[in-house]
């Protein structure tokens, strides 16, 4: 289309039949050479050599005897509905054999199908190669039928279905196809052999067979995924008038324009996963490509949308108390059914009707927004949601609640055409359509950021982006959305709006800024060619402030390394120098910020930040490690990180550096093993059981870090793991019982898979370690079951008076449960004080009567402490059983040998009955 045509007077003339009439008249001229269905006779009969397992060679035409054999070897066709597979002969009454149950023994069959595929492509209007993948064999006997249904995608790239009707005399069984109000009835009985093909979203059904057998093969039609989606041969006669219509519409001012944006409904329907330009069928693709071309230089945006109409109200129940096969539960129920399925409820009275854009994507299929408002008069099609199969939602909250509600949702796929000046209003970000910004998805923010880059002088668009960044609820999802963050940062750099870096960082609580923030910032700086040191000087204060949010040195080092020292996206020298200055400042900070294994591992990363990695390690890193050699978790993190650098990182690239690194690693290992005290190691949960004064002398350590250290020791093959094992075994008696559960048994679980590389000569030492720790776990954590048998013997009170002596005789008696003491008030209070101070389980009651003094009646009660102690033991028993079952029992049995019995007795038995005393097994 040349420029003179684009600027012709016709482009701004008045509409001939209004915007809607002119638009539909123009776009309907854009067609493809094809149809939604094709049916025809096959001139040549299928080749012989057709074999079915358990039947043998099948001759054509199909005989009655062989038809019965095929049915006997087949199965009733099933329906796949969501996660369920059911057989419903009222919906689909036919027999089927899967493709693996029959073969074509002669190669002629492929030569028979290939020309048919070429014919199918031509008649459906597809200009690329298609392939047909055999799906099933179907046999329709007398009375068999198939209710209306559309195909689902069975294989990647599937766009349709091919039916080959094989020679078999029959009557009835007409195949009825329907799409966009058009219906065709195809009679396979008229031909000896024939074919039918259609697009996947075409509704089709099979009428009942009245005699004989309808015998067909079904194929899934698909496009080779290495090629683009089928592009139809377009008749461009409507393109010129379509452009004129759009230009007339765009030239209107707001007051005279009734439609601020418009929707053109497509012929086919698509799921959320399929909606994109490359996923459109032939006719829809032709119209979308035509719009894309004629609008290429017009100020409009083109989207693909799922339009949704929702109706809800009182359901028309098939019975007051039942739906098919089930009763409504008293506490309520809900389900989803498609129209025509069992359980679908019609609506008796429609109370609410709502319209919305369910999903909005760009032409590449990238999500832009969800749940936008929809004005029905902007949709350019009559009967917008008629002939659309409804998705039904039924909700019943239960007896005494609100009445049952049925909701029907109808969806159509359309192209949205939005003028540039209306884009914010269309997205619900401006004007009367403004909505809550906080719940917007990151994809919408990404799209707005791209719009800002296209129009950097549009202040309204920029303010909208800033507001979105300030108000989004799920800021974590925004930062993790790489595309959105890179678009925001790229715009920030181009427009010199560096405050956007700070706005996003400030949305996070201190220490919770994801590292993805710095990855996106690095990528934006790397891709923007106009970035200079002057620009970075304005930006670095915001980056420094974001880094200062981290209370942990480990997080700061990780963020700086991620931002400044990426091999894939190298930064300029002035950024590298800035990063090194920050690293020097942070690593010279107070020692308390070096706590933890993550800090030890992060220090190793410093070797990649300077010119000479080995010199950096020996001069900057190792002195800090040796100053904290008693901090076990810190040292373990460092050792694991150092080994990784020596085997995979920058230190592994030079042979001499690698050897020097291993020597240094072994030297530090010796110091760590010599200084480690296993009895002072604490897990995060175990340290909670210590007092504050005691906890200060212990260090939190992760059982995973300790297991990783053993992995390093085993790979080094220096024998240092044997020395550490000996130290652990010697310290076993000093390990507190709670840590056996929270730290040492999980450590053994993590150690099991690592032991695959242990040499057989060292395996005995690991067996001793497992034996010692598991024995201690069962003996000291689980312990012996406490005795909770009922006994009348109670503890003595400590007093030598005569009244207390009588009380002691009663308390220690194994047979007396109640005794009465007739004493005065002073002596009575003395006995009560003794009983309460010794916390003896008994009831005390003063019996009032006519005679003084009133007697004191004491009744022995059950021993609550004993029952509580047994409950605590039973809880420990169950926890231990759960932990021990996490081991691979076969591998553990091989490792422990005869000592495995102590584990198997606990794992394979239930808790003993209460009151029955049983001692746990000992090795």
C-alpha positions in Angstrom: 0.0 0.0 0.0 1.7 3.2 -1.2 1.8 6.5 0.7 -0.5 8.3 -1.7 -3.2 5.7 -0.9 -2.6 6.0 2.8 -3.2 9.8 2.6 -6.1 9.7 0.2 -9.2 11.7 0.8 -11.2 8.5 1.1 -9.4 7.8 4.4 -11.2 10.7 6.1 -14.6 10.6 4.4 -17.7 9.9 6.4 -18.7 6.3 7.0 -21.0 4.8 4.5 -22.7 2.4 6.9 -21.3 3.5 10.3 -18.0 2.3 11.8 -19.4 -1.1 12.6 -20.9 -1.7 9.1 -17.9 -0.4 7.2 -15.5 -2.4 9.4 -17.3 -5.7 9.0 -17.8 -5.2 5.3 -14.1 -4.6 4.8 -12.7 -7.3 7.0 -15.1 -10.0 5.7 -13.5 -9.5 2.3 -10.3 -10.8 3.7 -10.6 -14.5 3.3 -8.6 -17.7 2.8 -8.9 -20.3 0.1 -10.3 -23.0 2.3 -13.1 -24.3 4.5 -13.6 -25.3 8.1 -14.4 -28.9 6.9 -13.7 -31.0 3.8 -15.4 -34.3 2.7 -14.8 -36.4 -0.4 -14.6 -39.8 -1.9 -11.3 -41.7 -2.1 -11.0 -43.0 -5.6 -8.6 -45.8 -4.8 -9.4 -48.5 -2.1 -7.0 -48.7 0.8 -4.0 -51.1 0.3 -4.1 -54.6 1.7 -1.9 -55.8 4.6 -4.1 -54.5 7.4 -3.5 -56.6 10.6 -5.1 -56.4 14.0 -3.6 -58.3 17.0 -5.6 -61.3 18.1 -7.6 -61.0 14.9 -5.0 -61.3 12.1 -5.4 -60.0 8.6 -8.6 -57.9 8.1 -10.1 -58.0 4.6 -12.0 -55.2 3.0 -14.9 -54.6 2.8 -15.4 -55.5 6.5 -17.4 -58.7 7.0 -19.9 -59.3 9.9 -17.6 -62.0 11.4 -14.5 -59.8 11.5 -16.5 -56.8 12.7 -17.5 -58.9 15.8 -13.9 -59.9 16.3 -12.7 -56.3 16.2 -15.4 -55.3 18.7 -14.4 -58.3 21.0 -10.8 -57.1 21.0 -11.6 -53.4 21.5 -13.2 -51.5 24.3 -15.9 -48.9 24.8 -14.8 -45.4 23.9 -14.1 -43.3 27.0 -14.5 -39.6 27.8 -11.6 -37.6 29.2 -13.0 -34.9 31.5 -10.4 -32.9 33.4 -8.5 -35.5 35.5 -11.2 -38.2 35.1 -11.8 -40.9 32.5 -15.3 -42.3 32.2 -17.4 -44.4 29.9 -20.8 -42.9 29.1 -22.7 -44.7 26.4 -25.4 -42.0 26.4 -22.8 -39.6 25.1 -20.4 -41.7 23.2 -21.5 -45.2 22.2 -18.8 -46.8 20.0 -16.0 -49.3 20.1 -12.3 -48.4 19.7 -8.9 -49.9 19.3 -5.7 -47.9 20.2 -3.1 -47.4 17.4 -0.8 -49.9 19.0 -3.3 -52.7 18.5 -3.1 -52.8 14.7 -0.4 -52.4 12.0 -0.1 -51.9 8.2 2.4 -54.6 7.1 2.9 -53.2 3.7 4.6 -49.8 3.0 1.9 -48.9 0.5 -0.3 -47.4 3.3 2.0 -44.4 3.8 2.0 -43.7 0.1 -1.8 -43.8 0.4 -2.0 -41.3 3.2 0.7 -38.8 2.1 -1.3 -37.5 -1.0 -4.4 -37.3 1.2 -2.5 -35.0 3.6 -1.6 -32.7 0.6 -5.3 -32.7 -0.4 -6.4 -31.9 3.1 -4.0 -29.0 3.4 -5.2 -27.5 0.1 -8.9 -27.8 1.0 -8.5 -26.4 4.5 -6.5 -23.5 3.1 -3.1 -24.3 4.7 0.0 -23.4 2.8 2.6 -25.5 4.7 3.3 -29.2 5.2 1.0 -31.0 7.6 1.4 -34.5 9.1 -1.2 -37.0 10.1 -0.5 -39.1 13.2 -2.6 -42.3 13.6 -4.9 -42.0 16.7 -7.5 -44.8 16.9 -9.7 -47.2 15.0 -13.5 -46.8 15.7 -16.3 -49.2 15.0 -19.9 -48.0 15.1 -22.4 -50.9 15.2 -26.1 -50.6 14.9 -27.4 -47.9 17.3 -23.9 -46.5 18.0 -23.6 -42.7 18.0 -21.5 -39.8 19.2 -22.9 -36.6 20.7 -21.6 -33.2 19.7 -18.2 -32.4 20.9 -15.0 -30.5 19.8 -11.6 -32.0 19.7 -8.9 -31.4 22.3 -5.2 -31.1 21.5 -3.7 -34.6 21.6 -0.2 -33.8 20.2 2.0 -30.7 19.9 1.1 -28.5 16.9 -2.3 -30.2 16.5 -4.9 -28.1 14.6 -7.4 -30.6 13.3 -8.7 -34.2 12.7 -8.7 -36.5 9.7 -11.2 -39.3 9.4 -10.7 -42.1 6.9 -13.9 -44.2 6.4 -12.8 -47.7 5.4 -14.9 -50.0 3.1 -17.8 -51.4 5.2 -21.4 -51.3 4.1 -23.7 -49.4 6.5 -26.7 -47.1 6.7 -27.0 -44.0 8.9 -24.1 -42.8 10.9 -24.1 -39.4 9.2 -21.4 -37.0 10.6 -22.8 -33.6 11.4 -20.2 -30.7 11.7 -21.1 -27.2 12.8 -19.1 -24.0 13.1 -20.0 -20.3 13.4 -23.7 -21.0 12.5 -22.8 -23.1 9.5 -23.8 -26.8 9.5 -22.9 -29.6 7.1 -24.2 -33.2 7.1 -21.7 -35.7 5.6 -22.9 -39.2 4.5 -20.1 -41.7 4.5 -22.6 -44.4 3.5 -22.7 -43.0 0.0 -19.1 -44.0 -0.8 -17.1 -47.2 -0.4 -14.2 -45.3 1.1 -14.1 -41.6 1.9 -12.3 -38.9 4.1 -13.4 -36.1 6.3 -11.2 -33.4 7.9 -12.0 -30.4 10.1 -10.3 -27.9 12.4 -10.1 -28.8 16.1 -12.7 -26.4 17.4 -15.4 -27.5 14.9 -18.3 -29.2 16.7 -19.0 -32.6 15.3 -21.3 -35.5 16.1 -22.2 -38.9 14.7 -25.9 -39.9 14.2 -26.9 -43.4 15.1 -26.0 -46.2 12.7 -29.2 -47.9 11.5 -27.5 -51.0 9.9 -24.1 -52.4 9.2 -20.9 -51.0 10.6 -19.3 -47.6 10.2 -15.5 -48.4 10.3 -13.1 -45.5 10.5 -9.5 -44.6 11.3 -8.9 -41.3 13.1 -5.7 -39.2 12.6 -4.5 -36.1 14.5 -3.5 -33.4 12.0 -0.5 -31.2 13.1 2.0 -28.7 11.8 5.7 -29.4 11.9 6.8 -27.2 14.9 10.0 -26.2 13.2 7.9 -24.3 10.6 5.7 -21.3 11.2 2.0 -21.7 11.9 0.0 -22.3 8.7 -0.5 -19.0 6.8 -3.5 -19.0 4.5 -3.6 -17.6 0.9 -5.3 -14.3 1.7 -7.6 -12.4 -0.6 -6.4 -8.8 0.1 -9.3 -7.1 -1.7 -10.6 -5.8 1.7 -7.3 -4.4 3.0 -7.6 -1.0 1.3 -11.1 -0.3 2.5 -10.2 -1.6 6.0 -7.4 0.9 6.3 -9.7 3.7 5.1 -12.3 2.7 7.7 -9.8 2.8 10.5 -8.4 6.1 9.5 -11.8 7.7 9.4 -12.4 6.3 12.9 -9.1 7.6 14.3 -9.8 11.1 12.8 -12.9 11.5 14.9 -12.7 13.5 18.1 -13.8 12.1 21.4 -17.2 13.8 21.3 -18.3 12.4 18.0 -16.8 8.9 18.5 -19.1 6.4 20.1 -16.5 3.6 20.3 -13.3 4.5 22.0 -11.9 1.0 21.0 -13.4 -2.0 19.1 -13.4 -5.8 19.2 -13.6 -8.0 16.1 -14.8 -11.5 17.1 -12.9 -14.4 15.3 -14.4 -17.4 13.7 -12.6 -19.9 15.9 -12.4 -20.2 19.7 -9.1 -20.7 21.5 -7.9 -21.5 25.0 -5.7 -19.3 27.1 -2.7 -21.4 26.1 -3.5 -21.2 22.4 -4.2 -17.5 22.0 -1.4 -15.8 20.0 -0.9 -14.9 16.4 1.0 -18.1 15.7 -1.8 -20.1 17.2 -4.7 -18.8 15.0 -6.5 -20.9 12.4 -6.4 -20.0 8.7 -9.2 -17.5 8.4 -8.5 -15.8 11.7 -4.8 -15.6 11.0 -5.5 -13.9 7.6 -7.6 -11.2 9.2 -5.2 -10.7 12.1 -2.3 -10.4 9.7 -4.3 -8.0 7.5 -5.0 -5.8 10.5 -1.4 -5.9 11.6 -0.2 -4.8 8.2 -2.7 -2.0 7.5 -2.2 -0.6 11.1 1.6 -0.8 11.0 1.9 3.0 10.7 -1.3 4.0 12.4 -1.4 5.1 16.1 -3.2 2.0 17.4 -2.4 -1.1 19.5 -3.7 -4.5 18.5 -4.4 -7.3 21.0 -5.9 -10.7 21.2 -8.6 -11.1 23.9 -10.8 -13.6 25.5 -14.2 -11.9 25.9 -16.4 -13.4 28.6 -20.1 -13.1 29.4 -21.2 -14.4 32.8 -24.8 -15.1 33.8 -25.8 -16.2 37.3 -29.0 -16.9 39.1 -31.2 -19.5 40.6 -30.6 -23.0 39.0 -33.3 -25.0 37.4 -32.8 -28.1 39.5 -33.7 -31.4 38.0 -35.0 -32.5 41.4 -35.4 -30.5 44.6 -32.8 -32.7 46.4 -30.8 -34.5 43.8 -28.6 -34.0 40.8 -27.9 -37.0 38.6 -26.6 -39.9 40.8 -25.8 -37.8 43.9 -27.5 -36.0 46.8 -26.6 -32.4 47.6 -24.3 -32.7 50.7 -25.6 -30.9 53.8 -22.4 -28.9 54.2 -22.5 -27.7 50.5 -20.8 -28.6 47.3 -19.6 -27.0 44.0 -18.5 -28.3 40.6 -17.8 -27.2 37.0 -19.5 -28.8 34.0 -19.6 -28.0 30.3 -23.0 -27.6 28.6 -24.3 -30.9 27.6 -22.5 -32.8 30.3 -24.3 -34.7 33.2 -24.7 -32.3 36.1 -25.0 -29.1 34.0 -27.7 -26.9 35.5 -29.8 -24.5 33.5 -30.6 -21.1 35.1 -34.2 -20.6 36.0 -33.9 -16.8 36.5 -30.9 -14.8 35.5 -30.2 -12.3 38.3 -26.8 -10.9 37.1 -25.2 -10.5 33.7 -21.6 -9.3 33.6 -19.2 -8.8 30.7 -15.4 -8.6 31.0 -12.1 -9.3 29.1 -10.9 -12.5 30.7 -7.4 -12.4 29.2 -5.6 -9.8 27.1 -2.4 -10.7 25.2 -0.2 -9.1 22.6 0.1 -10.7 19.2 3.0 -12.8 20.4 0.8 -14.3 23.1 2.5 -12.4 26.0 0.0 -11.7 28.8 -0.7 -8.0 29.3 -3.7 -7.9 31.6 -6.7 -9.8 33.1 -10.2 -9.0 34.0 -10.7 -5.7 32.2 -14.1 -4.0 31.8 -16.0 -4.8 28.6 -18.6 -2.5 26.9 -20.8 -4.8 24.8 -21.5 -2.2 22.2 -17.8 -2.1 21.3 -18.0 -5.7 20.0 -18.5 -5.8 16.3 -20.6 -8.9 15.8 -24.3 -9.6 16.2 -25.4 -12.3 18.7 -22.0 -12.0 20.3 -22.3 -15.0 22.6 -24.9 -17.2 20.9 -23.9 -20.6 19.7 -21.2 -20.7 22.3 -20.9 -23.7 24.6 -21.3 -22.5 28.2 -19.0 -23.5 31.1 -21.3 -24.0 34.1 -20.4 -23.4 37.7 -22.7 -24.8 40.4 -22.4 -23.6 44.1 -24.3 -24.8 47.1 -23.1 -23.6 50.5 -25.2 -26.1 52.5 -28.3 -26.2 54.6 -29.2 -23.0 56.3 -27.1 -20.9 53.9 -28.0 -19.0 50.7 -29.8 -20.7 47.9 -27.8 -22.7 45.3 -26.3 -20.5 42.5 -25.6 -21.5 38.9 -23.2 -19.5 36.8 -22.8 -19.8 33.0 -19.7 -18.4 31.4 -19.5 -17.9 27.6 -16.2 -17.0 25.9 -15.3 -15.7 22.5 -11.9 -14.9 21.1 -11.5 -11.4 19.4 -9.0 -8.9 18.1 -9.0 -5.6 20.1 -8.0 -2.4 18.2 -7.2 0.4 20.6 -6.1 4.0 19.7 -2.8 5.1 21.1 -4.4 8.0 22.9 -6.9 5.7 24.7 -4.5 2.9 25.7 -4.4 3.9 29.4 -8.1 4.1 29.7 -8.5 0.8 27.9 -6.1 -0.9 30.4 -8.1 0.6 33.3 -5.2 2.9 34.3 -6.8 6.3 33.5 -10.0 8.2 32.9 -13.4 6.8 34.0 -12.2 3.2 33.7 -9.6 3.7 36.4 -9.4 0.8 38.8 -7.3 -0.4 41.8 -3.7 -0.5 40.7 -2.3 -2.6 43.5 -3.5 -5.9 42.2 -2.1 -5.6 38.7 0.1 -8.4 37.3 3.8 -7.7 36.5 3.0 -8.3 32.8 0.9 -5.1 32.8 3.7 -3.1 34.3 6.1 -4.5 31.8 3.8 -3.4 28.9 3.4 0.1 30.3 7.2 0.4 30.7 7.6 -0.6 27.0 5.0 2.1 26.1 7.0 4.6 28.1 10.1 3.8 26.2 8.2 4.2 22.9 6.9 7.6 24.1 9.4 9.0 26.6 7.9 12.5 26.4 4.4 11.3 27.5 4.3 12.5 31.1 0.9 10.9 31.8 2.3 7.5 30.8 5.4 8.0 33.0 3.3 9.0 36.0 1.2 5.9 35.5 4.3 3.7 35.5 5.6 5.3 38.7 2.2 4.9 40.4 2.1 1.2 39.4 5.6 0.6 40.9 4.6 2.4 44.1 1.3 0.6 44.6 1.6 -3.0 43.3 0.8 -5.5 46.2 3.0 -8.4 45.1 6.2 -6.5 44.6 8.1 -9.9 45.0 6.5 -11.2 41.8 7.4 -8.0 40.0 11.1 -8.2 40.9 11.1 -11.9 40.0 9.5 -11.1 36.6 12.7 -10.5 34.6 11.0 -9.0 31.6 9.1 -6.4 33.6 12.1 -5.3 35.7 14.4 -5.0 32.7 11.7 -2.9 30.9 11.3 -0.6 34.0 15.1 -0.1 34.5 15.7 0.4 30.7 13.1 3.2 30.7 14.5 4.6 33.9 18.0 4.9 32.3 16.7 6.4 29.0 14.4 8.9 30.7 16.9 9.6 33.5 14.3 8.6 36.1 16.8 7.0 38.4 14.4 7.3 41.3 12.6 4.2 40.0 15.5 2.1 41.2 14.9 3.5 44.7 11.1 3.3 44.6 11.2 -0.5 43.9 14.0 -1.1 46.5 12.1 0.8 49.2 9.0 -1.4 48.7 10.9 -4.3 50.5 11.5 -4.7 54.2 15.1 -4.4 55.2 17.1 -7.4 54.1 14.5 -8.9 51.8 15.4 -7.3 48.5 15.8 -10.3 46.0 19.0 -10.7 44.1 16.9 -10.6 40.9 16.7 -6.8 41.4 20.5 -6.5 40.8 20.4 -9.0 37.9 17.8 -6.9 36.1 19.7 -3.7 36.9 22.9 -5.2 35.4 21.1 -6.3 32.3 19.6 -2.9 31.7 23.0 -1.1 32.1 24.6 -3.7 29.8 22.0 -3.3 27.0 21.7 0.5 27.1 24.5 1.7 24.9 24.2 5.4 26.0 25.3 4.7 29.6 28.3 6.7 30.7 30.2 7.2 33.9 28.3 10.5 34.4 25.0 8.5 34.2 26.3 5.9 36.6 27.4 8.5 39.1 23.8 9.6 39.3 22.6 6.1 39.7 25.1 4.5 42.1 23.7 6.3 45.2 20.4 4.5 44.7 22.2 1.1 44.2 24.4 1.8 47.3 21.3 2.5 49.3 19.7 -0.8 48.1 22.9 -2.7 49.2 22.9 -1.0 52.6 19.5 -2.5 53.3 21.0 -5.9 53.7 22.0 -6.6 57.4 24.1 -9.6 56.3 27.5 -9.3 54.7 26.8 -12.5 52.7 23.9 -10.9 51.0 25.8 -7.8 50.2 28.7 -9.7 48.6 26.3 -11.9 46.6 24.5 -8.8 45.3 27.7 -6.9 44.3 29.1 -10.0 42.6 25.9 -10.6 40.7 25.7 -6.9 39.6 29.3 -6.1 38.8 31.2 -9.3 38.0 29.1 -11.3 35.5 31.1 -13.0 32.7 28.1 -12.9 30.3 27.5 -9.2 30.8 30.8 -7.5 31.8 30.5 -4.1 33.3 32.8 -1.1 32.5 35.9 -0.5 34.6 34.3 2.4 36.5 31.5 0.1 37.8 34.0 -2.6 38.7 36.1 -0.1 40.7 33.0 1.1 42.5 32.1 -2.4 43.4 35.6 -3.2 44.7 35.5 -0.1 47.0 32.2 -1.3 48.4 33.5 -4.8 49.0 36.5 -3.4 50.9 34.2 -1.2 53.0 31.8 -4.1 53.8 34.5 -6.7 54.6 36.3 -4.3 57.0 33.1 -3.9 59.0 32.4 -5.2 62.5 33.2 -8.9 63.0 29.6 -9.8 64.1 28.5 -9.4 60.4 30.7 -12.4 59.5 28.6 -14.9 61.4 27.0 -17.9 59.6 27.9 -20.3 56.9 26.5 -18.1 54.1 29.1 -15.4 55.1 31.9 -17.9 54.9 30.8 -19.1 51.5 30.3 -15.5 50.3 33.9 -14.5 51.3 35.2 -17.1 48.8 33.3 -15.3 46.0 35.7 -12.3 46.5 38.4 -14.3 44.5 36.4 -13.5 41.3 36.3 -9.8 42.0 40.0 -9.0 41.7 42.7 -9.5 39.1 44.7 -12.2 40.9 42.3 -14.7 42.5 45.0 -16.7 44.5 46.5 -13.5 45.9 43.0 -12.3 46.9 42.4 -15.6 48.6 45.6 -15.6 50.6 45.8 -11.9 51.5 42.1 -10.8 51.9 40.1 -13.9 52.7 42.2 -16.4 54.6 43.2 -14.0 57.4 39.5 -13.3 58.2 38.8 -17.0 58.2 41.6 -17.8 60.6 40.5 -15.1 63.0 37.1 -16.9 63.3 38.4 -20.5 63.2 36.2 -21.5 66.2 33.1 -20.4 64.4 32.2 -23.8 63.0 29.3 -22.8 60.8 31.3 -19.9 59.2 34.3 -22.2 58.6 32.2 -25.0 57.1 30.6 -22.5 54.7 34.0 -21.2 53.7 35.5 -24.7 53.2 32.6 -25.9 51.1 32.7 -22.7 49.0 36.5 -22.9 48.6 36.3 -26.5 47.4 33.7 -25.5 44.8 35.9 -22.6 43.6 38.9 -25.0 43.4 37.0 -27.6 41.3 34.5 -25.4 39.3 35.3 -21.7 39.7 38.1 -19.3 38.7 40.7 -21.1 40.8 40.2 -24.3 38.8 41.3 -22.7 35.5 45.0 -22.6 36.5 46.7 -25.9 37.5 49.2 -24.3 39.9 46.5 -22.2 41.6 44.3 -25.3 41.9 47.0 -27.3 43.6 47.9 -24.3 45.9 44.2 -24.0 46.8 43.9 -27.7 47.7 47.0 -27.4 50.0 45.5 -24.3 51.7 42.1 -26.1 52.0 43.7 -29.1 53.8 45.6 -26.8 56.2 42.5 -25.0 57.2 40.7 -28.3 57.5 43.3 -29.4 60.1 42.7 -26.3 62.1 38.9 -26.6 62.0 38.9 -30.3 63.0 41.3 -29.6 65.8 39.2 -26.8 67.2 35.7 -28.3 66.7 33.7 -29.4 69.7 30.7 -31.4 68.6 29.0 -31.1 72.0 28.8 -27.3 71.4 27.2 -27.6 68.0 23.5 -26.5 68.0 20.8 -26.6 65.4 18.4 -23.6 65.0 15.7 -25.5 66.8 17.8 -27.1 69.4 19.4 -23.8 70.6 15.9 -22.6 71.6 16.0 -25.1 74.5 19.0 -23.5 76.1 19.1 -20.5 78.4 20.5 -17.2 77.0 23.7 -17.4 79.1 24.3 -21.0 78.0 23.5 -20.4 74.3 26.2 -17.7 74.0 28.9 -20.4 74.2 27.3 -22.5 71.4 27.2 -22.0 67.6 24.3 -22.7 65.3 25.3 -25.1 62.5 23.3 -26.6 59.7 23.4 -30.4 59.4 23.6 -29.9 55.6 26.7 -27.9 55.9 28.3 -30.6 58.1 27.3 -33.2 55.5 28.8 -31.1 52.7 32.0 -30.9 54.6 32.2 -34.7 54.7 31.5 -34.7 51.0 34.6 -32.5 50.5 36.7 -34.7 52.9 35.7 -37.9 51.0 36.6 -36.4 47.6 40.0 -35.1 48.9 40.8 -38.7 49.9 43.2 -37.4 52.6 41.8 -39.5 55.5 40.8 -36.4 57.4 37.2 -37.6 57.5 38.3 -40.6 59.7 39.8 -38.1 62.3 36.6 -36.1 62.4 34.5 -39.3 62.7 36.6 -40.4 65.7 36.0 -37.0 67.3 32.3 -37.2 66.8 32.1 -40.7 68.3 34.1 -39.6 71.4 31.7 -36.7 71.9 28.6 -38.8 71.6 28.0 -39.1 75.4 28.2 -35.3 75.7 25.5 -34.6 73.0 22.3 -33.4 74.5 19.3 -35.5 73.7 17.2 -32.9 71.9 20.1 -32.2 69.5 20.2 -35.9 68.6 16.8 -35.5 67.2 17.1 -32.0 65.6 20.6 -32.2 64.3 22.5 -35.5 64.4 19.9 -37.8 62.9 19.2 -35.4 60.0 23.0 -35.2 59.6 23.1 -39.0 59.2 20.2 -38.8 56.7 22.2 -36.2 54.6 25.4 -38.3 54.9 23.9 -41.5 53.5 23.9 -40.6 49.8 27.4 -39.0 50.1 28.8 -42.3 51.4 28.6 -43.9 47.9 32.2 -42.6 47.3 33.6 -43.9 50.6 36.4 -46.4 50.1 35.6 -49.9 51.5 38.5 -49.6 54.0 36.9 -46.5 55.5 33.4 -47.9 55.6 33.8 -49.5 59.1 34.4 -46.0 60.6 31.2 -44.7 59.1 29.4 -47.8 60.5 30.7 -47.0 63.9 29.5 -43.4 63.6 26.0 -44.4 62.6 25.9 -47.1 65.4 27.0 -44.6 68.1 24.6 -41.8 67.1 21.6 -44.0 66.5 22.2 -45.9 69.8 22.4 -42.6 71.7 19.3 -41.4 69.9 17.2 -44.4 70.9 18.6 -44.7 74.4 18.6 -41.0 75.4 16.1 -39.2 73.2 13.4 -41.9 73.1 14.4 -43.3 76.5 12.7 -46.1 78.5 8.9 -46.1 78.6 7.8 -44.6 82.0 5.7 -46.7 84.3 2.1 -45.2 84.5 0.5 -48.1 86.4 -2.1 -46.9 89.1 -0.6 -47.1 92.6 -1.9 -45.8 95.9 1.5 -45.1 97.3 2.3 -41.4 97.5 5.4 -39.5 98.6 6.1 -38.7 102.3 5.8 -35.3 103.8 8.8 -34.0 105.7 7.6 -33.3 109.3 8.1 -35.2 112.6 4.9 -34.2 114.4 2.3 -36.9 115.4 -0.3 -35.7 113.0 2.1 -35.8 110.1 3.3 -39.3 111.2 -0.3 -40.5 110.9 -0.5 -38.8 107.5 2.7 -40.5 106.3 1.3 -43.9 107.3 -1.8 -43.2 105.2 0.2 -41.8 102.2 2.6 -44.8 102.0 -0.1 -47.4 102.4 -0.7 -49.4 99.2 -4.2 -50.3 100.2 -5.8 -47.2 101.8 -7.3 -44.6 99.4 -9.4 -42.5 101.9 -8.7 -41.5 105.5 -10.4 -39.1 108.0 -8.5 -36.9 110.5 -10.6 -35.5 113.4 -8.4 -32.6 114.5 -8.9 -28.9 115.3 -8.6 -26.0 112.8 -4.9 -25.2 113.6 -3.7 -28.9 113.2 -5.9 -29.3 110.1 -4.3 -26.3 108.4 -0.9 -27.7 109.2 -1.7 -30.9 107.4 -3.1 -29.0 104.4 0.0 -26.9 104.2 2.2 -30.0 104.2 0.2 -31.7 101.4 0.2 -28.6 99.2 3.9 -27.8 99.7 4.9 -31.3 98.6 2.4 -31.2 95.7 0.9 -34.6 96.6 -2.0 -35.7 94.4 -5.0 -35.9 96.7 -8.4 -34.2 97.4 -8.9 -32.5 100.8 -12.4 -31.9 102.1 -13.7 -30.7 105.5 -16.8 -32.6 106.5 -19.2 -30.3 108.3 -21.5 -31.8 110.9 -23.0 -31.3 114.3 -19.9 -32.2 116.3 -16.7 -30.1 116.5 -14.0 -30.2 115.4 -15.0 -30.9 111.8 -13.1 -33.9 110.4 -10.6 -33.6 107.4 -11.2 -36.2 104.7 -8.2 -36.9 102.4 -8.7 -38.9 99.1 -5.8 -40.1 97.0 -6.2 -39.1 93.3 -4.5 -40.3 90.1 -0.9 -39.4 89.4 -1.2 -36.8 86.7 2.5 -36.3 86.5 2.9 -40.0 85.6 0.4 -39.7 82.8 2.0 -36.5 81.4 5.4 -38.2 81.4 4.0 -41.1 79.5 2.4 -38.8 76.9 5.8 -37.0 76.4 7.5 -40.3 75.9 4.9 -41.4 73.4 5.3 -38.2 71.5 9.1 -38.7 71.4 8.6 -42.3 70.3 6.4 -41.3 67.3 8.9 -38.5 66.3 11.8 -40.9 66.4 9.9 -43.5 64.4 9.1 -40.9 61.7 12.7 -39.7 61.5 14.1 -43.3 61.3 11.7 -44.2 58.5 13.2 -41.4 56.3 16.3 -43.6 55.9 16.6 -46.0 53.0 16.0 -49.1 55.2 17.8 -51.5 52.8 20.9 -49.4 52.7 20.8 -48.8 56.4 20.5 -52.5 57.1 23.5 -53.3 54.9 25.6 -50.6 56.7 24.7 -51.5 60.3 24.6 -55.3 59.8 23.4 -57.0 63.0 23.0 -53.7 64.8 20.1 -52.8 62.5 17.8 -54.6 64.9 17.7 -51.6 67.2 16.3 -49.5 64.3 14.0 -52.2 62.9 12.2 -52.8 66.3 11.3 -49.2 66.6 10.4 -48.7 62.9 8.3 -51.9 62.5 6.3 -51.9 65.7 3.5 -49.8 67.1 3.8 -48.0 70.5 3.2 -50.4 73.4 -0.1 -50.3 75.3 -0.2 -47.7 78.0 0.9 -49.1 81.3 3.1 -51.9 79.8 6.7 -51.2 80.6 9.2 -51.9 77.8 12.8 -50.9 77.5 14.1 -49.7 74.2 16.6 -52.0 72.4 20.3 -51.6 73.0 23.1 -52.7 70.7 
